[in-house]
Every structure is written in C-alpha cells, then in structure tokens.
C-alpha cells in the first residue's frame, strides 16, 4: 500500500494559515498586556488626580509673560535654595 506523497513546493492551506497566525504565547502576552493597561486605567480613573492643586496657574502679575514669575512675583530660582545652575553650557 503506497501513501500519497506531498510535494514540498505546494504547501497546503493549513501550513499557510499556521505561518500567518502569530504564536499562542504572543497572543496571550498581548491579551495580558491589554488587560493590565485596562485595569490600571480604570483604577486611575476611579482614584482621580493625585495632586489636584499641583499645576501652575498664571496670575495677573503684569510681568509680560516671561515665564519666570507666576505666583505673586516669586521667581523660579527662589525654590532652588542657592543651587548652582551653571552646567557648563557655555553661557
């Protein structure tokens, strides 16, 4: 009894389909990744902002919008406690 011989030059539809489908481990990883992001987004939305008053608001100080003052005339350097800001930038 002879068995039919399949030629390697014409693969069957199953082999082509198997080659196009990503491996199950990759599908599982992507599914797990999507689940983790979905849960973390839901928890973050439920918790709300961490520090609602932390954003900087520009008040009408009349400084011309130079970006160095914004909270009653205090400059950004007032918060640096005398740190040397010379980083060798040539300026």
N, CA, C and O atoms as a printed pandas DataFrame, in Angstrom:
     atom_number atom_name residue_name chain_id  residue_number  x_coord  y_coord  z_coord
0              1         N          UNK        A               1    0.837   -1.174    0.000
1              2        CA          UNK        A               1    0.000    0.000    0.000
2              3         C          UNK        A               1    0.885    1.240    0.000
3              4         O          UNK        A               1    1.710    1.420    0.896
4              5         N          UNK        A               2    0.716    2.076   -0.981
5              6        CA          UNK        A               2    1.513    3.295   -1.080
6              7         C          UNK        A               2    0.737    4.474   -0.522
7              8         O          UNK        A               2   -0.473    4.599   -0.709
8              9         N          UNK        A               3    1.481    5.345    0.176
9             10        CA          UNK        A               3    0.865    6.573    0.692
10            11         C          UNK        A               3    1.143    7.705   -0.277
11            12         O          UNK        A               3    2.223    7.781   -0.863
12            13         N          UNK        A               4    0.171    8.581   -0.443
13            14        CA          UNK        A               4    0.393    9.700   -1.372
14            15         C          UNK        A               4    1.513   10.608   -0.851
15            16         O          UNK        A               4    1.609   10.889    0.343
16            17         N          UNK        A               5    2.334   11.044   -1.766
17            18        CA          UNK        A               5    3.467   11.889   -1.407
18            19         C          UNK        A               5    3.112   13.355   -1.632
19            20         O          UNK        A               5    2.633   13.736   -2.700
20            21         N          UNK        A               6    3.355   14.164   -0.613
21            22        CA          UNK        A               6    3.091   15.602   -0.759
22            23         C          UNK        A               6    4.374   16.286   -1.179
23            24         O          UNK        A               6    5.437   16.054   -0.604
24            25         N          UNK        A               7    4.262   17.115   -2.168
25            26        CA          UNK        A               7    5.451   17.846   -2.604
26            27         C          UNK        A               7    5.657   19.059   -1.699
27            28         O          UNK        A               7    4.699   19.689   -1.250
28            29         N          UNK        A               8    6.915   19.366   -1.444
29            30        CA          UNK        A               8    7.223   20.487   -0.552
30            31         C          UNK        A               8    7.054   21.829   -1.246
31            32         O          UNK        A               8    7.087   22.867   -0.585
32            33         N          UNK        A               9    6.874   21.834   -2.562
33            34        CA          UNK        A               9    6.756   23.094   -3.286
34            35         C          UNK        A               9    5.348   23.684   -3.201
35            36         O          UNK        A               9    5.181   24.882   -3.430
36            37         N          UNK        A              10    4.343   22.891   -2.884
37            38        CA          UNK        A              10    2.988   23.422   -2.786
38            39         C          UNK        A              10    2.411   23.079   -1.407
39            40         O          UNK        A              10    1.772   22.040   -1.242
40            41         N          UNK        A              11    2.638   23.948   -0.423
41            42        CA          UNK        A              11    2.130   23.664    0.923
42            43         C          UNK        A              11    0.607   23.772    0.957
43            44         O          UNK        A              11   -0.009   24.511    0.189
44            45         N          UNK        A              12    0.041   23.022    1.858
45            46        CA          UNK        A              12   -1.408   23.032    1.990
46            47         C          UNK        A              12   -1.910   24.326    2.631
47            48         O          UNK        A              12   -1.125   25.153    3.093
48            49         N          UNK        A              13   -3.212   24.479    2.649
49            50        CA          UNK        A              13   -3.812   25.688    3.217
50            51         C          UNK        A              13   -3.555   25.785    4.720
51            52         O          UNK        A              13   -3.442   26.882    5.266
52            53         N          UNK        A              14   -3.464   24.640    5.378
53            54        CA          UNK        A              14   -3.204   24.643    6.820
54            55         C          UNK        A              14   -1.825   25.170    7.153
55            56         O          UNK        A              14   -1.659   25.882    8.143
56            57         N          UNK        A              15   -0.831   24.832    6.341
57            58        CA          UNK        A              15    0.535   25.304    6.579
58            59         C          UNK        A              15    0.634   26.810    6.364
59            60         O          UNK        A              15    1.319   27.502    7.117
60            61         N          UNK        A              16   -0.037   27.313    5.356
61            62        CA          UNK        A              16   -0.018   28.757    5.093
62            63         C          UNK        A              16   -0.718   29.494    6.225
63            64         O          UNK        A              16   -0.241   30.532    6.685
64            65         N          UNK        A              17   -1.834   28.965    6.668
65            66        CA          UNK        A              17   -2.570   29.595    7.760
66            67         C          UNK        A              17   -1.758   29.578    9.053
67            68         O          UNK        A              17   -1.747   30.555    9.802
68            69         N          UNK        A              18   -1.075   28.450    9.309
69            70        CA          UNK        A              18   -0.243   28.347   10.508
70            71         C          UNK        A              18    0.904   29.346   10.471
71            72         O          UNK        A              18    1.318   29.854   11.512
72            73         N          UNK        A              19    1.409   29.627    9.300
73            74        CA          UNK        A              19    2.520   30.552    9.174
74            75         C          UNK        A              19    2.063   32.002    9.382
75            76         O          UNK        A              19    2.855   32.823    9.844
76            77         N          UNK        A              20    0.834   32.332    9.062
77            78        CA          UNK        A              20    0.326   33.700    9.177
78            79         C          UNK        A              20   -0.185   34.037   10.578
79            80         O          UNK        A              20   -0.194   35.204   10.969
80            81         N          UNK        A              21   -0.603   33.040   11.322
81            82        CA          UNK        A              21   -1.144   33.262   12.660
82            83         C          UNK        A              21    0.010   33.404   13.650
83            84         O          UNK        A              21    0.927   32.583   13.645
84            85         N          UNK        A              22   -0.020   34.431   14.496
85            86        CA          UNK        A              22    1.056   34.585   15.477
86            87         C          UNK        A              22    1.032   33.453   16.498
87            88         O          UNK        A              22   -0.006   32.824   16.705
88            89         N          UNK        A              23    2.159   33.192   17.129
89            90        CA          UNK        A              23    2.206   32.103   18.110
90            91         C          UNK        A              23    1.274   32.369   19.289
91            92         O          UNK        A              23    1.025   33.525   19.631
92            93         N          UNK        A              24    0.761   31.316   19.910
93            94        CA          UNK        A              24   -0.175   31.490   21.027
94            95         C          UNK        A              24    0.437   32.248   22.202
95            96         O          UNK        A              24   -0.271   32.973   22.900
96            97         N          UNK        A              25    1.740   32.092   22.432
97            98        CA          UNK        A              25    2.374   32.820   23.536
98            99         C          UNK        A              25    2.324   34.327   23.294
99           100         O          UNK        A              25    2.105   35.096   24.230
100          101         N          UNK        A              26    2.524   34.751   22.057
101          102        CA          UNK        A              26    2.451   36.176   21.735
102          103         C          UNK        A              26    1.028   36.694   21.911
103          104         O          UNK        A              26    0.832   37.788   22.440
104          105         N          UNK        A              27    0.050   35.938   21.482
105          106        CA          UNK        A              27   -1.352   36.343   21.651
106          107         C          UNK        A              27   -1.708   36.448   23.133
107          108         O          UNK        A              27   -2.395   37.381   23.546
108          109         N          UNK        A              28   -1.241   35.495   23.926
109          110        CA          UNK        A              28   -1.503   35.539   25.361
110          111         C          UNK        A              28   -0.838   36.731   26.019
111          112         O          UNK        A              28   -1.435   37.376   26.881
112          113         N          UNK        A              29    0.402   37.036   25.621
113          114        CA          UNK        A              29    1.109   38.182   26.174
114          115         C          UNK        A              29    0.389   39.480   25.835
115          116         O          UNK        A              29    0.205   40.331   26.704
116          117         N          UNK        A              30   -0.019   39.638   24.583
117          118        CA          UNK        A              30   -0.718   40.859   24.183
118          119         C          UNK        A              30   -2.055   40.998   24.898
119          120         O          UNK        A              30   -2.456   42.103   25.263
120          121         N          UNK        A              31   -2.743   39.882   25.097
121          122        CA          UNK        A              31   -4.007   39.911   25.824
122          123         C          UNK        A              31   -3.780   40.317   27.282
123          124         O          UNK        A              31   -4.533   41.122   27.831
124          125         N          UNK        A              32   -2.750   39.762   27.901
125          126        CA          UNK        A              32   -2.421   40.115   29.276
126          127         C          UNK        A              32   -2.002   41.581   29.384
127          128         O          UNK        A              32   -2.376   42.260   30.340
128          129         N          UNK        A              33   -1.239   42.068   28.426
129          130        CA          UNK        A              33   -0.812   43.463   28.418
130          131         C          UNK        A              33   -2.016   44.404   28.302
131          132         O          UNK        A              33   -2.093   45.412   29.005
132          133         N          UNK        A              34   -2.937   44.072   27.426
133          134        CA          UNK        A              34   -4.143   44.893   27.281
134          135         C          UNK        A              34   -4.979   44.863   28.557
135          136         O          UNK        A              34   -5.555   45.880   28.946
136          137         N          UNK        A              35   -5.048   43.716   29.202
137          138        CA          UNK        A              35   -5.798   43.604   30.449
138          139         C          UNK        A              35   -5.174   44.450   31.550
139          140         O          UNK        A              35   -5.887   45.120   32.297
140          141         N          UNK        A              36   -3.842   44.424   31.656
141          142        CA          UNK        A              36   -3.156   45.211   32.685
142          143         C          UNK        A              36   -3.372   46.707   32.451
143          144         O          UNK        A              36   -3.654   47.446   33.395
144          145         N          UNK        A              37   -3.245   47.153   31.216
145          146        CA          UNK        A              37   -3.469   48.570   30.928
146          147         C          UNK        A              37   -4.910   48.979   31.183
147          148         O          UNK        A              37   -5.162   50.077   31.679
148          149         N          UNK        A              38   -5.854   48.116   30.853
149          150        CA          UNK        A              38   -7.262   48.431   31.087
150          151         C          UNK        A              38   -7.554   48.549   32.575
151          152         O          UNK        A              38   -8.241   49.475   33.005
152          153         N          UNK        A              39   -7.039   47.622   33.353
153          154        CA          UNK        A              39   -7.265   47.668   34.806
154          155         C          UNK        A              39   -6.587   48.885   35.419
155          156         O          UNK        A              39   -7.172   49.549   36.274
156          157         N          UNK        A              40   -5.357   49.189   34.994
157          158        CA          UNK        A              40   -4.664   50.348   35.565
158          159         C          UNK        A              40   -5.366   51.653   35.188
159          160         O          UNK        A              40   -5.416   52.579   35.996
160          161         N          UNK        A              41   -5.906   51.737   33.973
161          162        CA          UNK        A              41   -6.656   52.927   33.572
162          163         C          UNK        A              41   -7.926   53.072   34.411
163          164         O          UNK        A              41   -8.271   54.173   34.837
164          165         N          UNK        A              42   -8.613   51.963   34.643
165          166        CA          UNK        A              42   -9.842   52.006   35.435
166          167         C          UNK        A              42   -9.553   52.408   36.878
167          168         O          UNK        A              42  -10.300   53.188   37.470
168          169         N          UNK        A              43   -8.467   51.875   37.447
169          170        CA          UNK        A              43   -8.105   52.237   38.823
170          171         C          UNK        A              43   -7.715   53.713   38.892
171          172         O          UNK        A              43   -8.102   54.410   39.831
172          173         N          UNK        A              44   -6.959   54.193   37.918
173          174        CA          UNK        A              44   -6.567   55.603   37.890
174          175         C          UNK        A              44   -7.747   56.531   37.713
175          176         O          UNK        A              44   -7.790   57.604   38.314
176          177         N          UNK        A              45   -8.700   56.133   36.901
177          178        CA          UNK        A              45   -9.892   56.956   36.708
178          179         C          UNK        A              45  -10.741   56.989   37.977
179          180         O          UNK        A              45  -11.348   58.009   38.304
180          181         N          UNK        A              46  -10.777   55.875   38.679
181          182        CA          UNK        A              46  -11.547   55.814   39.919
182          183         C          UNK        A              46  -10.877   56.631   41.021
183          184         O          UNK        A              46  -11.563   57.280   41.811
184          185         N          UNK        A              47   -9.552   56.606   41.082
185          186        CA          UNK        A              47   -8.823   57.310   42.143
186          187         C          UNK        A              47   -8.838   58.815   41.931
187          188         O          UNK        A              47   -8.829   59.575   42.900
188          189         N          UNK        A              48   -8.860   59.249   40.700
189          190        CA          UNK        A              48   -8.851   60.675   40.418
190          191         C          UNK        A              48   -7.439   61.228   40.419
191          192         O          UNK        A              48   -6.471   60.476   40.524
192          193         N          UNK        A              49   -7.321   62.536   40.303
193          194        CA          UNK        A              49   -5.993   63.142   40.261
194          195         C          UNK        A              49   -5.253   62.968   41.580
195          196         O          UNK        A              49   -5.859   63.013   42.651
196          197         N          UNK        A              50   -3.950   62.770   41.499
197          198        CA          UNK        A              50   -3.144   62.538   42.688
198          199         C          UNK        A              50   -2.970   63.824   43.472
199          200         O          UNK        A              50   -3.139   63.835   44.691
200          201         N          UNK        A              51   -2.634   64.907   42.787
201          202        CA          UNK        A              51   -2.416   66.194   43.438
202          203         C          UNK        A              51   -3.126   67.270   42.619
203          204         O          UNK        A              51   -2.507   67.883   41.749
204          205         N          UNK        A              52   -4.399   67.510   42.876
205          206        CA          UNK        A              52   -5.159   68.418   42.021
206          207         C          UNK        A              52   -4.628   69.850   42.013
207          208         O          UNK        A              52   -4.754   70.530   40.994
208          209         N          UNK        A              53   -4.043   70.330   43.102
209          210        CA          UNK        A              53   -3.579   71.713   43.137
210          211         C          UNK        A              53   -2.137   71.875   42.731
211          212         O          UNK        A              53   -1.540   72.918   42.999
212          213         N          UNK        A              54   -1.560   70.881   42.095
213          214        CA          UNK        A              54   -0.146   70.927   41.801
214          215         C          UNK        A              54    0.191   71.650   40.503
215          216         O          UNK        A              54    1.355   71.986   40.287
216          217         N          UNK        A              55   -0.768   71.898   39.645
217          218        CA          UNK        A              55   -0.477   72.567   38.385
218          219         C          UNK        A              55   -0.256   74.055   38.621
219          220         O          UNK        A              55   -0.838   74.652   39.528
220          221         N          UNK        A              56    0.595   74.639   37.787
221          222        CA          UNK        A              56    0.916   76.056   37.902
222          223         C          UNK        A              56   -0.132   76.868   37.161
223          224         O          UNK        A              56   -0.464   76.564   36.015
224          225         N          UNK        A              57   -0.645   77.882   37.802
225          226        CA          UNK        A              57   -1.582   78.785   37.157
226          227         C          UNK        A              57   -0.947   80.155   37.083
227          228         O          UNK        A              57   -0.338   80.620   38.046
228          229         N          UNK        A              58   -1.086   80.792   35.955
229          230        CA          UNK        A              58   -0.556   82.134   35.766
230          231         C          UNK        A              58   -1.565   83.134   36.309
231          232         O          UNK        A              58   -2.724   83.145   35.896
232          233         N          UNK        A              59   -1.121   83.965   37.229
233          234        CA          UNK        A              59   -1.975   85.014   37.760
234          235         C          UNK        A              59   -1.610   86.314   37.090
235          236         O          UNK        A              59   -0.546   86.416   36.479
236          237         N          UNK        A              60   -2.444   87.285   37.187
237          238        CA          UNK        A              60   -2.217   88.575   36.552
238          239         C          UNK        A              60   -1.175   89.394   37.291
239          240         O          UNK        A              60   -1.525   90.345   37.990
240          241         N          UNK        A              61    0.109   89.045   37.150
241          242        CA          UNK        A              61    1.162   89.778   37.842
242          243         C          UNK        A              61    1.703   90.926   37.024
243          244         O          UNK        A              61    2.413   91.782   37.553
244          245         N          UNK        A              62    1.375   90.963   35.717
245          246        CA          UNK        A              62    1.832   92.066   34.891
246          247         C          UNK        A              62    3.309   91.994   34.560
247          248         O          UNK        A              62    3.948   93.034   34.403
248          249         N          UNK        A              63    3.869   90.806   34.450
249          250        CA          UNK        A              63    5.303   90.681   34.184
250          251         C          UNK        A              63    5.610   90.593   32.701
251          252         O          UNK        A              63    6.781   90.560   32.322
252          253         N          UNK        A              64    4.617   90.554   31.874
253          254        CA          UNK        A              64    4.859   90.474   30.442
254          255         C          UNK        A              64    4.964   89.054   29.931
255          256         O          UNK        A              64    5.301   88.845   28.766
256          257         N          UNK        A              65    4.690   88.088   30.762
257          258        CA          UNK        A              65    4.662   86.696   30.325
258          259         C          UNK        A              65    6.032   86.118   30.052
259          260         O          UNK        A              65    6.192   85.356   29.099
260          261         N          UNK        A              66    7.042   86.459   30.866
261          262        CA          UNK        A              66    8.372   85.917   30.642
262          263         C          UNK        A              66    8.529   84.511   31.197
263          264         O          UNK        A              66    9.544   83.866   30.937
264          265         N          UNK        A              67    7.569   84.023   31.945
265          266        CA          UNK        A              67    7.603   82.664   32.453
266          267         C          UNK        A              67    8.426   82.507   33.711
267          268         O          UNK        A              67    8.498   81.405   34.254
268          269         N          UNK        A              68    9.052   83.571   34.197
269          270        CA          UNK        A              68    9.871   83.453   35.389
270          271         C          UNK        A              68    9.097   83.796   36.653
271          272         O          UNK        A              68    9.506   83.416   37.750
272          273         N          UNK        A              69    8.009   84.493   36.517
273          274        CA          UNK        A              69    7.191   84.787   37.690
274          275         C          UNK        A              69    5.787   84.317   37.405
275          276         O          UNK        A              69    5.349   84.301   36.254
276          277         N          UNK        A              70    5.100   83.944   38.422
277          278        CA          UNK        A              70    3.747   83.462   38.196
278          279         C          UNK        A              70    2.977   83.320   39.483
279          280         O          UNK        A              70    1.754   83.188   39.459
280          281         N          UNK        A              71    3.663   83.344   40.608
281          282        CA          UNK        A              71    2.944   83.200   41.868
282          283         C          UNK        A              71    3.284   84.359   42.800
283          284         O          UNK        A              71    3.951   84.191   43.821
284          285         N          UNK        A              72    2.805   85.532   42.418
285          286        CA          UNK        A              72    2.983   86.699   43.270
286          287         C          UNK        A              72    4.375   87.309   43.210
287          288         O          UNK        A              72    4.807   87.945   44.171
288          289         N          UNK        A              73    5.079   87.132   42.111
289          290        CA          UNK        A              73    6.374   87.768   41.959
290          291         C          UNK        A              73    7.545   86.888   42.334
291          292         O          UNK        A              73    8.689   87.307   42.157
292          293         N          UNK        A              74    7.321   85.696   42.839
293          294        CA          UNK        A              74    8.431   84.811   43.179
294          295         C          UNK        A              74    9.001   84.221   41.899
295          296         O          UNK        A              74    8.250   83.790   41.024
296          297         N          UNK        A              75   10.311   84.199   41.784
297          298        CA          UNK        A              75   10.921   83.640   40.586
298          299         C          UNK        A              75   11.150   82.149   40.779
299          300         O          UNK        A              75   11.055   81.629   41.890
300          301         N          UNK        A              76   11.452   81.474   39.681
301          302        CA          UNK        A              76   11.730   80.048   39.751
302          303         C          UNK        A              76   12.978   79.765   40.568
303          304         O          UNK        A              76   13.087   78.692   41.161
304          305         N          UNK        A              77   13.906   80.680   40.615
305          306        CA          UNK        A              77   15.151   80.467   41.339
306          307         C          UNK        A              77   14.948   80.537   42.854
307          308         O          UNK        A              77   15.811   80.076   43.601
308          309         N          UNK        A              78   13.837   81.098   43.326
309          310        CA          UNK        A              78   13.589   81.174   44.759
310          311         C          UNK        A              78   13.432   79.785   45.371
311          312         O          UNK        A              78   13.705   79.600   46.557
312          313         N          UNK        A              79   13.002   78.819   44.587
313          314        CA          UNK        A              79   12.782   77.468   45.090
314          315         C          UNK        A              79   14.031   76.602   45.023
315          316         O          UNK        A              79   13.984   75.445   45.439
316          317         N          UNK        A              80   15.137   77.115   44.520
317          318        CA          UNK        A              80   16.318   76.302   44.285
318          319         C          UNK        A              80   17.278   76.275   45.477
319          320         O          UNK        A              80   18.259   75.533   45.433
320          321         N          UNK        A              81   17.044   77.037   46.519
321          322        CA          UNK        A              81   17.861   77.050   47.728
322          323         C          UNK        A              81   19.345   77.242   47.433
323          324         O          UNK        A              81   20.181   76.551   48.015
324          325         N          UNK        A              82   19.680   78.157   46.552
325          326        CA          UNK        A              82   21.061   78.504   46.273
326          327         C          UNK        A              82   21.822   77.479   45.460
327          328         O          UNK        A              82   23.053   77.458   45.499
328          329         N          UNK        A              83   21.123   76.627   44.721
329          330        CA          UNK        A              83   21.817   75.630   43.901
330          331         C          UNK        A              83   22.511   76.309   42.730
331          332         O          UNK        A              83   21.966   77.229   42.121
332          333         N          UNK        A              84   23.695   75.857   42.425
333          334        CA          UNK        A              84   24.440   76.389   41.301
334          335         C          UNK        A              84   23.849   75.821   40.015
335          336         O          UNK        A              84   23.829   74.604   39.836
336          337         N          UNK        A              85   23.375   76.667   39.133
337          338        CA          UNK        A              85   22.737   76.218   37.906
338          339         C          UNK        A              85   23.690   76.276   36.714
339          340         O          UNK        A              85   23.245   76.145   35.574
340          341         N          UNK        A              86   24.999   76.468   36.949
341          342        CA          UNK        A              86   25.983   76.500   35.873
342          343         C          UNK        A              86   26.354   75.072   35.525
343          344         O          UNK        A              86   27.091   74.415   36.260
344          345         N          UNK        A              87   25.837   74.592   34.396
345          346        CA          UNK        A              87   26.068   73.214   33.990
346          347         C          UNK        A              87   27.078   73.118   32.871
347          348         O          UNK        A              87   27.136   72.105   32.174
348          349         N          UNK        A              88   27.870   74.148   32.686
349          350        CA          UNK        A              88   28.872   74.116   31.627
350          351         C          UNK        A              88   28.280   74.235   30.247
351          352         O          UNK        A              88   28.804   73.656   29.294
352          353         N          UNK        A              89   27.198   74.974   30.121
353          354        CA          UNK        A              89   26.554   75.087   28.813
354          355         C          UNK        A              89   27.196   76.169   27.963
355          356         O          UNK        A              89   26.731   76.437   26.856
356          357         N          UNK        A              90   28.242   76.788   28.452
357          358        CA          UNK        A              90   28.954   77.796   27.673
358          359         C          UNK        A              90   28.340   79.172   27.781
359          360         O          UNK        A              90   28.783   80.092   27.094
360          361         N          UNK        A              91   27.352   79.341   28.605
361          362        CA          UNK        A              91   26.706   80.632   28.660
362          363         C          UNK        A              91   26.817   81.216   29.949
363          364         O          UNK        A              91   26.321   82.320   30.171
